[in-house]
Amino acid sequence: MSEVTLKGMTWSHPRGYNPMVACSALWKQRTGVAVEWDKRSLQDFESFPVEELARAYDLIVID
């Protein structure tokens, strides 16, 4: 059986990134599903179309 890995995007601040990484580690232990998180600045979120992010990522955290 192959391992499932999801791609996630969140904002590049410890409040946005660190909890996602911590939760993802617990989620992988429980389910075997990994989540790899990328991060970008809030300004990048404002200037980049959400539709394009949605096509590229399985999970997006928007604050």
PDB file of N, CA, C and O in Angstrom:
ATOM      1  N   MET A   1       0.844  -1.180   0.000  1.00  0.00           N
ATOM      2  CA  MET A   1       0.000   0.000   0.000  1.00  0.00           C
ATOM      3  C   MET A   1       0.889   1.243   0.000  1.00  0.00           C
ATOM      4  O   MET A   1       1.849   1.321   0.767  1.00  0.00           O
ATOM      5  N   SER A   2       0.572   2.212  -0.856  1.00  0.00           N
ATOM      6  CA  SER A   2       1.386   3.420  -0.923  1.00  0.00           C
ATOM      7  C   SER A   2       0.933   4.436   0.118  1.00  0.00           C
ATOM      8  O   SER A   2      -0.237   4.487   0.499  1.00  0.00           O
ATOM      9  N   GLU A   3       1.883   5.235   0.562  1.00  0.00           N
ATOM     10  CA  GLU A   3       1.600   6.252   1.575  1.00  0.00           C
ATOM     11  C   GLU A   3       0.951   7.466   0.919  1.00  0.00           C
ATOM     12  O   GLU A   3       1.349   7.885  -0.168  1.00  0.00           O
ATOM     13  N   VAL A   4      -0.042   8.021   1.588  1.00  0.00           N
ATOM     14  CA  VAL A   4      -0.721   9.221   1.103  1.00  0.00           C
ATOM     15  C   VAL A   4      -0.047  10.443   1.718  1.00  0.00           C
ATOM     16  O   VAL A   4       0.175  10.498   2.927  1.00  0.00           O
ATOM     17  N   THR A   5       0.274  11.415   0.877  1.00  0.00           N
ATOM     18  CA  THR A   5       0.836  12.682   1.342  1.00  0.00           C
ATOM     19  C   THR A   5       0.022  13.813   0.738  1.00  0.00           C
ATOM     20  O   THR A   5      -0.116  13.916  -0.481  1.00  0.00           O
ATOM     21  N   LEU A   6      -0.513  14.660   1.605  1.00  0.00           N
ATOM     22  CA  LEU A   6      -1.260  15.834   1.173  1.00  0.00           C
ATOM     23  C   LEU A   6      -0.345  17.045   1.181  1.00  0.00           C
ATOM     24  O   LEU A   6       0.642  17.085   1.916  1.00  0.00           O
ATOM     25  N   LYS A   7      -0.678  18.036   0.358  1.00  0.00           N
ATOM     26  CA  LYS A   7       0.070  19.294   0.325  1.00  0.00           C
ATOM     27  C   LYS A   7      -0.777  20.374   0.972  1.00  0.00           C
ATOM     28  O   LYS A   7      -1.953  20.539   0.646  1.00  0.00           O
ATOM     29  N   GLY A   8      -0.161  21.114   1.899  1.00  0.00           N
ATOM     30  CA  GLY A   8      -0.865  22.191   2.569  1.00  0.00           C
ATOM     31  C   GLY A   8      -0.137  23.510   2.428  1.00  0.00           C
ATOM     32  O   GLY A   8       1.083  23.551   2.265  1.00  0.00           O
ATOM     33  N   MET A   9      -0.910  24.601   2.493  1.00  0.00           N
ATOM     34  CA  MET A   9      -0.359  25.958   2.434  1.00  0.00           C
ATOM     35  C   MET A   9      -0.916  26.743   3.610  1.00  0.00           C
ATOM     36  O   MET A   9      -2.120  26.721   3.867  1.00  0.00           O
ATOM     37  N   THR A  10      -0.039  27.434   4.321  1.00  0.00           N
ATOM     38  CA  THR A  10      -0.445  28.304   5.415  1.00  0.00           C
ATOM     39  C   THR A  10       0.414  29.558   5.385  1.00  0.00           C
ATOM     40  O   THR A  10       1.293  29.689   4.533  1.00  0.00           O
ATOM     41  N   TRP A  11       0.170  30.464   6.292  1.00  0.00           N
ATOM     42  CA  TRP A  11       0.938  31.715   6.289  1.00  0.00           C
ATOM     43  C   TRP A  11       2.213  31.559   7.094  1.00  0.00           C
ATOM     44  O   TRP A  11       2.280  30.774   8.039  1.00  0.00           O
ATOM     45  N   SER A  12       3.220  32.320   6.704  1.00  0.00           N
ATOM     46  CA  SER A  12       4.574  32.161   7.261  1.00  0.00           C
ATOM     47  C   SER A  12       4.754  32.943   8.561  1.00  0.00           C
ATOM     48  O   SER A  12       5.509  33.912   8.632  1.00  0.00           O
ATOM     49  N   HIS A  13       4.056  32.502   9.552  1.00  0.00           N
ATOM     50  CA  HIS A  13       4.173  33.060  10.903  1.00  0.00           C
ATOM     51  C   HIS A  13       4.099  31.866  11.846  1.00  0.00           C
ATOM     52  O   HIS A  13       3.363  30.919  11.569  1.00  0.00           O
ATOM     53  N   PRO A  14       4.835  31.882  12.947  1.00  0.00           N
ATOM     54  CA  PRO A  14       4.793  30.746  13.870  1.00  0.00           C
ATOM     55  C   PRO A  14       3.370  30.364  14.296  1.00  0.00           C
ATOM     56  O   PRO A  14       3.086  29.185  14.503  1.00  0.00           O
ATOM     57  N   ARG A  15       2.481  31.344  14.426  1.00  0.00           N
ATOM     58  CA  ARG A  15       1.094  31.054  14.809  1.00  0.00           C
ATOM     59  C   ARG A  15       0.344  30.307  13.712  1.00  0.00           C
ATOM     60  O   ARG A  15      -0.596  29.563  13.992  1.00  0.00           O
ATOM     61  N   GLY A  16       0.757  30.507  12.474  1.00  0.00           N
ATOM     62  CA  GLY A  16       0.088  29.841  11.366  1.00  0.00           C
ATOM     63  C   GLY A  16       0.738  28.532  10.970  1.00  0.00           C
ATOM     64  O   GLY A  16       0.052  27.583  10.589  1.00  0.00           O
ATOM     65  N   TYR A  17       2.053  28.475  11.059  1.00  0.00           N
ATOM     66  CA  TYR A  17       2.794  27.315  10.564  1.00  0.00           C
ATOM     67  C   TYR A  17       3.008  26.234  11.626  1.00  0.00           C
ATOM     68  O   TYR A  17       2.724  25.061  11.381  1.00  0.00           O
ATOM     69  N   ASN A  18       3.499  26.616  12.786  1.00  0.00           N
ATOM     70  CA  ASN A  18       3.867  25.623  13.806  1.00  0.00           C
ATOM     71  C   ASN A  18       2.710  24.723  14.244  1.00  0.00           C
ATOM     72  O   ASN A  18       2.915  23.516  14.377  1.00  0.00           O
ATOM     73  N   PRO A  19       1.499  25.254  14.475  1.00  0.00           N
ATOM     74  CA  PRO A  19       0.398  24.364  14.851  1.00  0.00           C
ATOM     75  C   PRO A  19       0.039  23.366  13.751  1.00  0.00           C
ATOM     76  O   PRO A  19      -0.354  22.236  14.043  1.00  0.00           O
ATOM     77  N   MET A  20       0.172  23.774  12.497  1.00  0.00           N
ATOM     78  CA  MET A  20      -0.150  22.869  11.397  1.00  0.00           C
ATOM     79  C   MET A  20       0.847  21.712  11.338  1.00  0.00           C
ATOM     80  O   MET A  20       0.463  20.565  11.106  1.00  0.00           O
ATOM     81  N   VAL A  21       2.114  22.017  11.547  1.00  0.00           N
ATOM     82  CA  VAL A  21       3.144  20.975  11.545  1.00  0.00           C
ATOM     83  C   VAL A  21       2.922  20.013  12.715  1.00  0.00           C
ATOM     84  O   VAL A  21       3.029  18.798  12.547  1.00  0.00           O
ATOM     85  N   ALA A  22       2.616  20.549  13.893  1.00  0.00           N
ATOM     86  CA  ALA A  22       2.387  19.707  15.075  1.00  0.00           C
ATOM     87  C   ALA A  22       1.161  18.814  14.890  1.00  0.00           C
ATOM     88  O   ALA A  22       1.213  17.618  15.175  1.00  0.00           O
ATOM     89  N   CYS A  23       0.071  19.389  14.417  1.00  0.00           N
ATOM     90  CA  CYS A  23      -1.148  18.595  14.198  1.00  0.00           C
ATOM     91  C   CYS A  23      -0.936  17.535  13.126  1.00  0.00           C
ATOM     92  O   CYS A  23      -1.450  16.421  13.229  1.00  0.00           O
ATOM     93  N   SER A  24      -0.181  17.889  12.103  1.00  0.00           N
ATOM     94  CA  SER A  24       0.070  16.941  11.020  1.00  0.00           C
ATOM     95  C   SER A  24       0.877  15.737  11.490  1.00  0.00           C
ATOM     96  O   SER A  24       0.662  14.621  11.017  1.00  0.00           O
ATOM     97  N   ALA A  25       1.794  15.956  12.407  1.00  0.00           N
ATOM     98  CA  ALA A  25       2.573  14.837  12.953  1.00  0.00           C
ATOM     99  C   ALA A  25       1.656  13.867  13.700  1.00  0.00           C
ATOM    100  O   ALA A  25       1.778  12.651  13.550  1.00  0.00           O
ATOM    101  N   LEU A  26       0.741  14.408  14.502  1.00  0.00           N
ATOM    102  CA  LEU A  26      -0.223  13.556  15.212  1.00  0.00           C
ATOM    103  C   LEU A  26      -1.160  12.860  14.232  1.00  0.00           C
ATOM    104  O   LEU A  26      -1.481  11.685  14.410  1.00  0.00           O
ATOM    105  N   TRP A  27      -1.597  13.570  13.206  1.00  0.00           N
ATOM    106  CA  TRP A  27      -2.491  13.001  12.201  1.00  0.00           C
ATOM    107  C   TRP A  27      -1.823  11.828  11.479  1.00  0.00           C
ATOM    108  O   TRP A  27      -2.463  10.811  11.213  1.00  0.00           O
ATOM    109  N   LYS A  28      -0.541  11.975  11.166  1.00  0.00           N
ATOM    110  CA  LYS A  28       0.175  10.891  10.493  1.00  0.00           C
ATOM    111  C   LYS A  28       0.277   9.665  11.397  1.00  0.00           C
ATOM    112  O   LYS A  28       0.140   8.536  10.926  1.00  0.00           O
ATOM    113  N   GLN A  29       0.518   9.879  12.693  1.00  0.00           N
ATOM    114  CA  GLN A  29       0.580   8.754  13.632  1.00  0.00           C
ATOM    115  C   GLN A  29      -0.744   8.003  13.683  1.00  0.00           C
ATOM    116  O   GLN A  29      -0.759   6.773  13.748  1.00  0.00           O
ATOM    117  N   ARG A  30      -1.852   8.731  13.653  1.00  0.00           N
ATOM    118  CA  ARG A  30      -3.177   8.110  13.766  1.00  0.00           C
ATOM    119  C   ARG A  30      -3.666   7.486  12.472  1.00  0.00           C
ATOM    120  O   ARG A  30      -4.313   6.439  12.486  1.00  0.00           O
ATOM    121  N   THR A  31      -3.354   8.133  11.344  1.00  0.00           N
ATOM    122  CA  THR A  31      -3.971   7.723  10.082  1.00  0.00           C
ATOM    123  C   THR A  31      -2.991   7.214   9.036  1.00  0.00           C
ATOM    124  O   THR A  31      -3.389   6.532   8.091  1.00  0.00           O
ATOM    125  N   GLY A  32      -1.708   7.540   9.199  1.00  0.00           N
ATOM    126  CA  GLY A  32      -0.727   7.198   8.179  1.00  0.00           C
ATOM    127  C   GLY A  32      -0.682   8.200   7.032  1.00  0.00           C
ATOM    128  O   GLY A  32       0.102   8.037   6.098  1.00  0.00           O
ATOM    129  N   VAL A  33      -1.519   9.240   7.095  1.00  0.00           N
ATOM    130  CA  VAL A  33      -1.561  10.268   6.056  1.00  0.00           C
ATOM    131  C   VAL A  33      -0.652  11.423   6.460  1.00  0.00           C
ATOM    132  O   VAL A  33      -0.839  12.027   7.516  1.00  0.00           O
ATOM    133  N   ALA A  34       0.322  11.726   5.624  1.00  0.00           N
ATOM    134  CA  ALA A  34       1.256  12.822   5.892  1.00  0.00           C
ATOM    135  C   ALA A  34       0.738  14.111   5.256  1.00  0.00           C
ATOM    136  O   ALA A  34       0.030  14.079   4.249  1.00  0.00           O
ATOM    137  N   VAL A  35       1.099  15.230   5.851  1.00  0.00           N
ATOM    138  CA  VAL A  35       0.802  16.543   5.270  1.00  0.00           C
ATOM    139  C   VAL A  35       2.104  17.331   5.234  1.00  0.00           C
ATOM    140  O   VAL A  35       2.742  17.544   6.265  1.00  0.00           O
ATOM    141  N   GLU A  36       2.486  17.758   4.042  1.00  0.00           N
ATOM    142  CA  GLU A  36       3.673  18.601   3.870  1.00  0.00           C
ATOM    143  C   GLU A  36       3.197  20.039   3.724  1.00  0.00           C
ATOM    144  O   GLU A  36       2.398  20.350   2.841  1.00  0.00           O
ATOM    145  N   TRP A  37       3.693  20.917   4.597  1.00  0.00           N
ATOM    146  CA  TRP A  37       3.236  22.303   4.629  1.00  0.00           C
ATOM    147  C   TRP A  37       4.218  23.244   3.959  1.00  0.00           C
ATOM    148  O   TRP A  37       5.416  23.215   4.243  1.00  0.00           O
ATOM    149  N   ASP A  38       3.704  24.078   3.071  1.00  0.00           N
ATOM    150  CA  ASP A  38       4.427  25.221   2.530  1.00  0.00           C
ATOM    151  C   ASP A  38       3.868  26.452   3.224  1.00  0.00           C
ATOM    152  O   ASP A  38       2.783  26.402   3.805  1.00  0.00           O
ATOM    153  N   LYS A  39       4.602  27.552   3.167  1.00  0.00           N
ATOM    154  CA  LYS A  39       4.116  28.777   3.798  1.00  0.00           C
ATOM    155  C   LYS A  39       4.428  29.973   2.927  1.00  0.00           C
ATOM    156  O   LYS A  39       5.394  29.976   2.164  1.00  0.00           O
ATOM    157  N   ARG A  40       3.590  30.992   3.055  1.00  0.00           N
ATOM    158  CA  ARG A  40       3.786  32.236   2.315  1.00  0.00           C
ATOM    159  C   ARG A  40       3.328  33.396   3.175  1.00  0.00           C
ATOM    160  O   ARG A  40       2.529  33.221   4.095  1.00  0.00           O
ATOM    161  N   SER A  41       3.830  34.572   2.876  1.00  0.00           N
ATOM    162  CA  SER A  41       3.484  35.752   3.667  1.00  0.00           C
ATOM    163  C   SER A  41       2.015  36.119   3.452  1.00  0.00           C
ATOM    164  O   SER A  41       1.401  35.718   2.463  1.00  0.00           O
ATOM    165  N   LEU A  42       1.467  36.883   4.387  1.00  0.00           N
ATOM    166  CA  LEU A  42       0.090  37.348   4.224  1.00  0.00           C
ATOM    167  C   LEU A  42      -0.041  38.206   2.973  1.00  0.00           C
ATOM    168  O   LEU A  42      -1.066  38.162   2.292  1.00  0.00           O
ATOM    169  N   GLN A  43       0.989  38.982   2.671  1.00  0.00           N
ATOM    170  CA  GLN A  43       0.964  39.798   1.455  1.00  0.00           C
ATOM    171  C   GLN A  43       0.878  38.914   0.214  1.00  0.00           C
ATOM    172  O   GLN A  43       0.162  39.243  -0.732  1.00  0.00           O
ATOM    173  N   ASP A  44       1.598  37.800   0.211  1.00  0.00           N
ATOM    174  CA  ASP A  44       1.516  36.865  -0.913  1.00  0.00           C
ATOM    175  C   ASP A  44       0.115  36.279  -1.046  1.00  0.00           C
ATOM    176  O   ASP A  44      -0.369  36.077  -2.159  1.00  0.00           O
ATOM    177  N   PHE A  45      -0.543  36.004   0.087  1.00  0.00           N
ATOM    178  CA  PHE A  45      -1.915  35.508   0.033  1.00  0.00           C
ATOM    179  C   PHE A  45      -2.827  36.541  -0.625  1.00  0.00           C
ATOM    180  O   PHE A  45      -3.704  36.183  -1.410  1.00  0.00           O
ATOM    181  N   GLU A  46      -2.622  37.830  -0.307  1.00  0.00           N
ATOM    182  CA  GLU A  46      -3.454  38.891  -0.877  1.00  0.00           C
ATOM    183  C   GLU A  46      -3.243  39.041  -2.374  1.00  0.00           C
ATOM    184  O   GLU A  46      -4.193  39.301  -3.113  1.00  0.00           O
ATOM    185  N   SER A  47      -2.012  38.881  -2.824  1.00  0.00           N
ATOM    186  CA  SER A  47      -1.699  39.159  -4.225  1.00  0.00           C
ATOM    187  C   SER A  47      -1.796  37.934  -5.136  1.00  0.00           C
ATOM    188  O   SER A  47      -1.730  38.078  -6.357  1.00  0.00           O
ATOM    189  N   PHE A  48      -1.950  36.744  -4.577  1.00  0.00           N
ATOM    190  CA  PHE A  48      -1.976  35.520  -5.380  1.00  0.00           C
ATOM    191  C   PHE A  48      -3.404  34.995  -5.438  1.00  0.00           C
ATOM    192  O   PHE A  48      -4.053  34.902  -4.396  1.00  0.00           O
ATOM    193  N   PRO A  49      -3.916  34.648  -6.612  1.00  0.00           N
ATOM    194  CA  PRO A  49      -5.301  34.174  -6.718  1.00  0.00           C
ATOM    195  C   PRO A  49      -5.540  32.887  -5.917  1.00  0.00           C
ATOM    196  O   PRO A  49      -4.809  31.906  -6.056  1.00  0.00           O
ATOM    197  N   VAL A  50      -6.568  32.915  -5.086  1.00  0.00           N
ATOM    198  CA  VAL A  50      -6.915  31.749  -4.269  1.00  0.00           C
ATOM    199  C   VAL A  50      -7.246  30.547  -5.156  1.00  0.00           C
ATOM    200  O   VAL A  50      -6.980  29.407  -4.777  1.00  0.00           O
ATOM    201  N   GLU A  51      -7.817  30.795  -6.319  1.00  0.00           N
ATOM    202  CA  GLU A  51      -8.161  29.703  -7.233  1.00  0.00           C
ATOM    203  C   GLU A  51      -6.920  28.908  -7.637  1.00  0.00           C
ATOM    204  O   GLU A  51      -6.976  27.684  -7.762  1.00  0.00           O
ATOM    205  N   GLU A  52      -5.814  29.598  -7.838  1.00  0.00           N
ATOM    206  CA  GLU A  52      -4.572  28.907  -8.202  1.00  0.00           C
ATOM    207  C   GLU A  52      -4.019  28.113  -7.027  1.00  0.00           C
ATOM    208  O   GLU A  52      -3.518  27.002  -7.203  1.00  0.00           O
ATOM    209  N   LEU A  53      -4.111  28.683  -5.827  1.00  0.00           N
ATOM    210  CA  LEU A  53      -3.686  27.934  -4.639  1.00  0.00           C
ATOM    211  C   LEU A  53      -4.530  26.677  -4.478  1.00  0.00           C
ATOM    212  O   LEU A  53      -4.006  25.608  -4.162  1.00  0.00           O
ATOM    213  N   ALA A  54      -5.825  26.803  -4.693  1.00  0.00           N
ATOM    214  CA  ALA A  54      -6.731  25.659  -4.535  1.00  0.00           C
ATOM    215  C   ALA A  54      -6.408  24.542  -5.519  1.00  0.00           C
ATOM    216  O   ALA A  54      -6.585  23.367  -5.201  1.00  0.00           O
ATOM    217  N   ARG A  55      -5.942  24.894  -6.697  1.00  0.00           N
ATOM    218  CA  ARG A  55      -5.554  23.861  -7.666  1.00  0.00           C
ATOM    219  C   ARG A  55      -4.252  23.168  -7.268  1.00  0.00           C
ATOM    220  O   ARG A  55      -4.041  22.001  -7.598  1.00  0.00           O
ATOM    221  N   ALA A  56      -3.385  23.884  -6.564  1.00  0.00           N
ATOM    222  CA  ALA A  56      -2.054  23.357  -6.247  1.00  0.00           C
ATOM    223  C   ALA A  56      -1.974  22.644  -4.900  1.00  0.00           C
ATOM    224  O   ALA A  56      -1.051  21.861  -4.674  1.00  0.00           O
ATOM    225  N   TYR A  57      -2.933  22.906  -3.995  1.00  0.00           N
ATOM    226  CA  TYR A  57      -2.848  22.378  -2.628  1.00  0.00           C
ATOM    227  C   TYR A  57      -4.121  21.645  -2.230  1.00  0.00           C
ATOM    228  O   TYR A  57      -5.221  21.976  -2.671  1.00  0.00           O
ATOM    229  N   ASP A  58      -3.932  20.632  -1.378  1.00  0.00           N
ATOM    230  CA  ASP A  58      -5.068  19.894  -0.827  1.00  0.00           C
ATOM    231  C   ASP A  58      -5.701  20.637   0.340  1.00  0.00           C
ATOM    232  O   ASP A  58      -6.916  20.578   0.534  1.00  0.00           O
ATOM    233  N   LEU A  59      -4.875  21.340   1.121  1.00  0.00           N
ATOM    234  CA  LEU A  59      -5.331  22.074   2.304  1.00  0.00           C
ATOM    235  C   LEU A  59      -4.774  23.489   2.262  1.00  0.00           C
ATOM    236  O   LEU A  59      -3.609  23.693   1.920  1.00  0.00           O
ATOM    237  N   ILE A  60      -5.611  24.472   2.610  1.00  0.00           N
ATOM    238  CA  ILE A  60      -5.170  25.863   2.683  1.00  0.00           C
ATOM    239  C   ILE A  60      -5.699  26.452   3.980  1.00  0.00           C
ATOM    240  O   ILE A  60      -6.894  26.365   4.265  1.00  0.00           O
ATOM    241  N   VAL A  61      -4.809  27.054   4.767  1.00  0.00           N
ATOM    242  CA  VAL A  61      -5.202  27.727   6.007  1.00  0.00           C
ATOM    243  C   VAL A  61      -5.185  29.223   5.735  1.00  0.00           C
ATOM    244  O   VAL A  61      -4.145  29.796   5.410  1.00  0.00           O
ATOM    245  N   ILE A  62      -6.349  29.848   5.870  1.00  0.00           N
ATOM    246  CA  ILE A  62      -6.481  31.288   5.657  1.00  0.00           C
ATOM    247  C   ILE A  62      -6.952  31.902   6.960  1.00  0.00           C
ATOM    248  O   ILE A  62      -7.959  31.478   7.528  1.00  0.00           O
ATOM    249  N   ASP A  63      -6.223  32.899   7.432  1.00  0.00           N
ATOM    250  CA  ASP A  63      -6.574  33.546   8.694  1.00  0.00           C
ATOM    251  C   ASP A  63      -7.178  34.899   8.407  1.00  0.00           C
ATOM    252  O   ASP A  63      -7.547  35.619   9.334  1.00  0.00           O
TER     253      ASP A  63
END
